[in-house]
């Protein structure tokens, strides 16, 4: 009993007389400690339950995020392949456009040459028409005479 009293009440002098008041004080101290321990155990239990619940929630969220990441990575891979395909198409189209520009430039040159030729033909036609008109006038003059 004296060892228990010394542990529970360390400030008690070694030669102190233990009476019923001291035992009652000791009993009250033990009850208070038990209540405190019970409260601590309840807090620990509640905190543990919250922690386990939160860990479950976080684990579920992590699984969802992992699935979402996997889905997004797959979409990204598909998009990259589509982009690569579109880039290849653009390269082909750029080549075709360059080829068509050469064709257009060649056609423009031919049009210019043709227009110059037409202008020459118009001049020749106009010149021939003047000659014709002049000859017709001479023939009328000869017919009149």
PAZAPA-4460 file (N, C-alpha, C; in steps of 0.05 Angstrom, whole numbers, plus 32768, in hexadecimal, padded with zeros to 4 digits):
% residues 145
    n_x    n_y    n_z   ca_x   ca_y   ca_z    c_x    c_y    c_z   seq   type   mol
   8011   7FE8   8000   8000   8000   8000   8012   8019   8000     1      X     A
   8027   8019   800F   8038   8030   8011   8045   8036   7FF6     2      X     A
   804C   8021   7FE7   8058   8025   7FCC   8043   8033   7FBA     3      X     A
   802A   802A   7FBA   8015   8035   7FAA   8011   8052   7FB2     4      X     A
   8011   8057   7FCC   800E   8073   7FD6   8025   8084   7FCC     5      X     A
   803D   807A   7FCD   8055   8089   7FC4   8053   8090   7FA6     6      X     A
   8049   807C   7F96   8047   8080   7F79   8031   8094   7F73     7      X     A
   8019   8091   7F81   8002   80A2   7F7C   8006   80BE   7F87     8      X     A
   8014   80C0   7F9D   8018   80DA   7FAB   8036   80DE   7FB0     9      X     A
   8045   80E5   7F9C   8062   80E7   7F9F   806B   80FE   7FB1    10      X     A
   8059   8111   7FB5   8061   8128   7FC6   805D   8123   7FE4    11      X     A
   8052   810C   7FEA   804D   8104   8006   8068   80FE   8014    12      X     A
   806E   810A   802B   8088   8104   8038   8089   80E6   8040    13      X     A
   80A1   80DA   8041   80A4   80BE   8046   8099   80B5   8062    14      X     A
   809B   80C6   8076   8092   80BE   8090   8076   80C8   8097    15      X     A
   8066   80D0   8082   804B   80DA   8086   8039   80C4   808E    16      X     A
   8026   80CB   809F   8012   80B8   80A9   7FFC   80B6   8094    17      X     A
   7FF5   809D   808E   7FE0   8098   807A   7FC7   8092   808A    18      X     A
   7FB3   80A2   8086   7F99   809E   8094   7F83   809B   807F    19      X     A
   7F6B   809A   8088   7F54   8096   8076   7F51   80AE   8063    20      X     A
   7F59   80C6   806B   7F58   80DE   805A   7F6B   80DB   8042    21      X     A
   7F82   80D1   8049   7F97   80CD   8034   7F8E   80B8   8020    22      X     A
   7F82   80A2   802B   7F77   808D   801A   7F61   8098   8008    23      X     A
   7F4F   80A8   8013   7F39   80B3   8004   7F44   80C6   7FEE    24      X     A
   7F58   80D5   7FF5   7F65   80E7   7FE1   7F72   80D7   7FCB    25      X     A
   7F7E   80C1   7FD3   7F8B   80AF   7FC0   7F76   80A2   7FAE    26      X     A
   7F60   8099   7FBA   7F4A   808D   7FAB   7F3E   80A1   7F97    27      X     A
   7F3B   80BA   7FA0   7F30   80CF   7F8E   7F43   80D4   7F77    28      X     A
   7F5D   80D4   7F7D   7F71   80D9   7F69   7F71   80C2   7F54    29      X     A
   7F6D   80A9   7F5D   7F6C   8092   7F4C   7F53   8094   7F3A    30      X     A
   7F3C   809B   7F46   7F24   809E   7F36   7F27   80B4   7F21    31      X     A
   7F32   80CA   7F29   7F37   80E0   7F16   7F49   80D7   7EFF    32      X     A
   7F5E   80C8   7F06   7F70   80BE   7EF2   7F62   80AA   7EE0    33      X     A
   7F50   8099   7EEB   7F41   8086   7EDB   7F2E   8095   7EC7    34      X     A
   7F21   80AA   7ED1   7F0F   80BA   7EC0   7F20   80C7   7EAA    35      X     A
   7F37   80D2   7EB1   7F48   80DE   7E9D   7F51   80CA   7E88    36      X     A
   7F59   80B2   7E92   7F61   809C   7E80   7F4A   8094   7E6D    37      X     A
   7F32   8092   7E78   7F1B   808A   7E68   7F16   809F   7E53    38      X     A
   7F17   80B8   7E5A   7F14   80CE   7E47   7F29   80CD   7E31    39      X     A
   7F42   80C8   7E39   7F58   80C6   7E26   7F54   80AE   7E13    40      X     A
   7F4B   8098   7E1F   7F46   8080   7E0E   7F30   8086   7DFA    41      X     A
   7F1B   8094   7E03   7F04   809B   7DF1   7F0E   80AD   7DDB    42      X     A
   7F1F   80C1   7DE2   7F2A   80D3   7DCE   7F3C   80C4   7DBA    43      X     A
   7F4C   80B3   7DC5   7F5E   80A3   7DB3   7F4E   8091   7DA1    44      X     A
   7F39   8084   7DAC   7F28   8073   7D9C   7F1A   8083   7D86    45      X     A
   7F0F   809A   7D8D   7F01   80AB   7D79   7F15   80B5   7D64    46      X     A
   7F2D   80BD   7D6D   7F41   80C7   7D5A   7F4A   80B0   7D48    47      X     A
   7F4C   8098   7D53   7F54   8081   7D42   7F3F   807B   7D2E    48      X     A
   7F25   807C   7D36   7F0F   8077   7D24   7F0F   808C   7D0D    49      X     A
   7F12   80A5   7D15   7F13   80BB   7D01   7F2B   80B6   7CEE    50      X     A
   7F42   80AF   7CF9   7F59   80AA   7CE8   7F55   8093   7CD5    51      X     A
   7F49   807D   7CDF   7F44   8066   7CCE   7F30   806E   7CB8    52      X     A
   7F1B   807D   7CC0   7F07   8086   7CAC   7F14   8098   7C98    53      X     A
   7F25   80AB   7CA1   7F32   80BE   7C8F   7F46   80AF   7C7C    54      X     A
   7F53   809B   7C87   7F66   808B   7C76   7F56   807C   7C61    55      X     A
   7F3E   8072   7C68   7F2D   8064   7C54   7F24   8078   7C3E    56      X     A
   7F1C   808F   7C47   7F14   80A4   7C34   7F2B   80AC   7C21    57      X     A
   7F42   80B0   7C2D   7F5A   80B8   7C1D   7F61   80A1   7C0A    58      X     A
   7F60   8088   7C14   7F67   8071   7C03   7F53   8070   7BEB    59      X     A
   7F39   8074   7BF0   7F25   8074   7BDB   7F2A   808B   7BC7    60      X     A
   7F31   80A2   7BD2   7F36   80B9   7BC1   7F4F   80B4   7BB0    61      X     A
   7F64   80A8   7BBC   7F7C   80A2   7BAE   7F77   808E   7B97    62      X     A
   7F66   807A   7B9D   7F5F   8066   7B88   7F50   8074   7B71    63      X     A
   7F3E   8086   7B78   7F2F   8095   7B64   7F42   80A6   7B53    64      X     A
   7F54   80B4   7B61   7F67   80C5   7B53   7F7A   80B5   7B41    65      X     A
   7F81   809E   7B4B   7F93   808C   7B3B   7F84   8083   7B22    66      X     A
   7F6B   807B   7B25   7F5B   8073   7B0D   7F58   808B   7AFA    67      X     A
   7F53   80A2   7B05   7F50   80BA   7AF4   7F6A   80C0   7AE6    68      X     A
   7F80   80BE   7AF4   7F9A   80C3   7AE8   7F9F   80AF   7AD1    69      X     A
   7F99   8096   7AD5   7F9C   8081   7AC1   7F8B   8088   7AA8    70      X     A
   7F72   8090   7AAD   7F60   8097   7A97   7F6B   80AF   7A88    71      X     A
   7F74   80C3   7A97   7F7F   80DB   7A8A   7F98   80D5   7A7A    72      X     A
   7FA9   80C4   7A85   7FC2   80BC   7A76   7FBB   80AE   7A5C    73      X     A
   7FA6   809D   7A5D   7F9D   808F   7A45   7F92   80A3   7A31    74      X     A
   7F82   80B6   7A3A   7F78   80CB   7A28   7F8E   80DC   7A1D    75      X     A
   7FA2   80E2   7A2D   7FB9   80F2   7A24   7FC8   80E2   7A0E    76      X     A
   7FCC   80C9   7A12   7FDA   80B9   79FE   7FCB   80B9   79E4    77      X     A
   7FB0   80B6   79E5   7F9F   80B6   79CD   7FA1   80D2   79C0    78      X     A
   7FA0   80E7   79D0   7FA1   8102   79C5   7FBD   8107   79B8    79      X     A
   7FD2   80FD   79C4   7FED   8100   79B8   7FEE   80F1   799E    80      X     A
   7FE3   80D9   799C   7FE3   80CB   7982   7FD3   80DA   796E    81      X     A
   7FBB   80E5   7976   7FAB   80F4   7963   7FBA   810D   795A    82      X     A
   7FC8   811A   796C   7FD7   8132   7965   7FED   812B   7952    83      X     A
   7FFB   8115   7957   8010   810C   7945   8005   8106   7929    84      X     A
   7FED   80F9   7928   7FE0   80F4   790F   7FD9   810E   7900    85      X     A
   7FCE   8121   7910   7FC6   813A   7904   7FDF   8149   78FA    86      X     A
   7FF5   8148   7909   800E   8154   7900   8017   8148   78E6    87      X     A
   8015   812E   78E3   801D   8120   78CB   800B   812A   78B4    88      X     A
   7FF1   812C   78B9   7FDF   8136   78A4   7FE6   8152   789C    89      X     A
   7FEE   8163   78B0   7FF5   817F   78AA   800E   8180   7899    90      X     A
   8021   816E   789F   803A   816D   788E   8033   8166   7872    91      X     A
   8021   8152   786E   8019   814A   7853   800A   8162   7846    92      X     A
   7FF8   816F   7855   7FEA   8186   7849   7FFD   819C   7842    93      X     A
   8011   81A2   7853   8025   81B6   784D   8033   81B0   7833    94      X     A
   803A   8196   782F   8048   818E   7817   8035   8192   77FF    95      X     A
   801C   818A   7802   8008   818E   77EC   8004   81AB   77E6    96      X     A
   8003   81BC   77FB   7FFF   81D9   77F6   8017   81E4   77E7    97      X     A
   802F   81DC   77EF   8047   81E5   77E1   8046   81DD   77C4    98      X     A
   803E   81C4   77BF   803C   81BB   77A3   8027   81CB   7794    99      X     A
   8010   81CF   77A1   7FFB   81DF   7794   8004   81FC   778E   100      X     A
   8014   8207   77A0   801E   8222   779C   802F   8223   7783   101      X     A
   8040   820E   777F   8050   820C   7767   803F   820B   774E   102      X     A
   802A   81FA   7750   8017   81F7   7739   800A   8212   7733   103      X     A
   8001   8220   7749   7FF4   823A   7745   8007   824E   7739   104      X     A
   8020   824E   7742   8034   8261   7737   8039   825A   771A   105      X     A
   803A   8241   7713   803E   8239   76F7   8026   8242   76E6   106      X     A
   800D   823E   76F1   7FF5   8246   76E3   7FF4   8264   76DF   107      X     A
   7FFC   8273   76F4   7FFD   8290   76F2   8010   8299   76DC   108      X     A
   8026   828B   76DA   803A   8292   76C5   802E   828C   76AA   109      X     A
   8020   8275   76A8   8013   826E   768E   7FFD   8283   7687   110      X     A
   7FEE   828B   769C   7FD9   829F   7697   7FE5   82B9   768D   111      X     A
   7FFB   82C1   769A   8008   82DA   7692   8013   82D8   7675   112      X     A
   801F   82C0   766F   8028   82BC   7654   8011   82BC   7640   113      X     A
   7FFB   82AF   7647   7FE3   82AE   7636   7FD8   82CA   7633   114      X     A
   7FD7   82DA   7648   7FCC   82F5   7646   7FDE   8306   7634   115      X     A
   7FF8   8302   7635   800A   8311   7623   8005   8308   7606   116      X     A
   8001   82EE   7603   7FFC   82E4   75E8   7FE2   82EF   75DD   117      X     A
   7FCD   82EF   75EF   7FB3   82FB   75E7   7FB5   8318   75E0   118      X     A
   7FC5   8327   75EF   7FC9   8343   75E9   7FD6   8346   75CE   119      X     A
   7FEA   8336   75C8   7FF7   8336   75AE   7FE3   8330   7598   120      X     A
   7FD3   831B   759C   7FBF   8313   7588   7FAB   832A   7584   121      X     A
   7FA2   8338   759A   7F90   834E   7597   7F9C   8364   7586   122      X     A
   7FB6   8369   758C   7FC4   837E   757C   7FC5   8376   755F   123      X     A
   7FCC   835D   755A   7FCD   8353   753F   7FB2   8354   7531   124      X     A
   7F9D   834C   7541   7F82   834D   7536   7F7A   8369   752F   125      X     A
   7F80   837C   7541   7F7A   8398   753C   7F89   83A2   7524   126      X     A
   7FA2   839A   7521   7FB2   83A3   750A   7FA6   8397   74F1   127      X     A
   7F9F   837E   74F1   7F93   8370   74D9   7F78   837D   74D2   128      X     A
   7F69   8384   74E8   7F4F   8391   74E3   7F53   83AC   74D5   129      X     A
   7F67   83BB   74DD   7F6D   83D4   74D0   7F75   83D0   74B3   130      X     A
   7F85   83BB   74AE   7F8D   83B5   7493   7F74   83AE   7482   131      X     A
   7F63   839E   748E   7F4A   8395   7480   7F39   83AD   7479   132      X     A
   7F36   83BE   748E   7F25   83D6   748A   7F32   83E7   7473   133      X     A
   7F4C   83EA   7474   7F5A   83FA   7460   7F56   83EE   7444   134      X     A
   7F59   83D3   7442   7F55   83C6   7428   7F39   83C8   741F   135      X     A
   7F26   83C6   7431   7F09   83C8   7429   7F04   83E4   741E   136      X     A
   7F10   83F9   742A   7F0C   8414   7421   7F18   8417   7405   137      X     A
   7F30   840B   7401   7F3D   840D   73E7   7F2C   83FF   73D2   138      X     A
   7F20   83E8   73D9   7F0F   83D9   73C6   7EF6   83E9   73BF   139      X     A
   7EEB   83F6   73D3   7ED3   8407   73CE   7EDB   841E   73BC   140      X     A
   7EF2   8429   73C1   7EFC   843F   73B0   7F00   8435   7393   141      X     A
   7F0A   841D   7390   7F0E   8412   7376   7EF4   840B   7369   142      X     A
   7EE1   8402   7377   7EC7   83FB   736C   7EB8   8414   7364   143      X     A
   7EBB   8429   7372   7EAE   8442   736D   7EBA   844D   7352   144      X     A
   7ED2   844A   734E   7EDF   8455   7336   7EDA   8445   731F   145      X     A
***
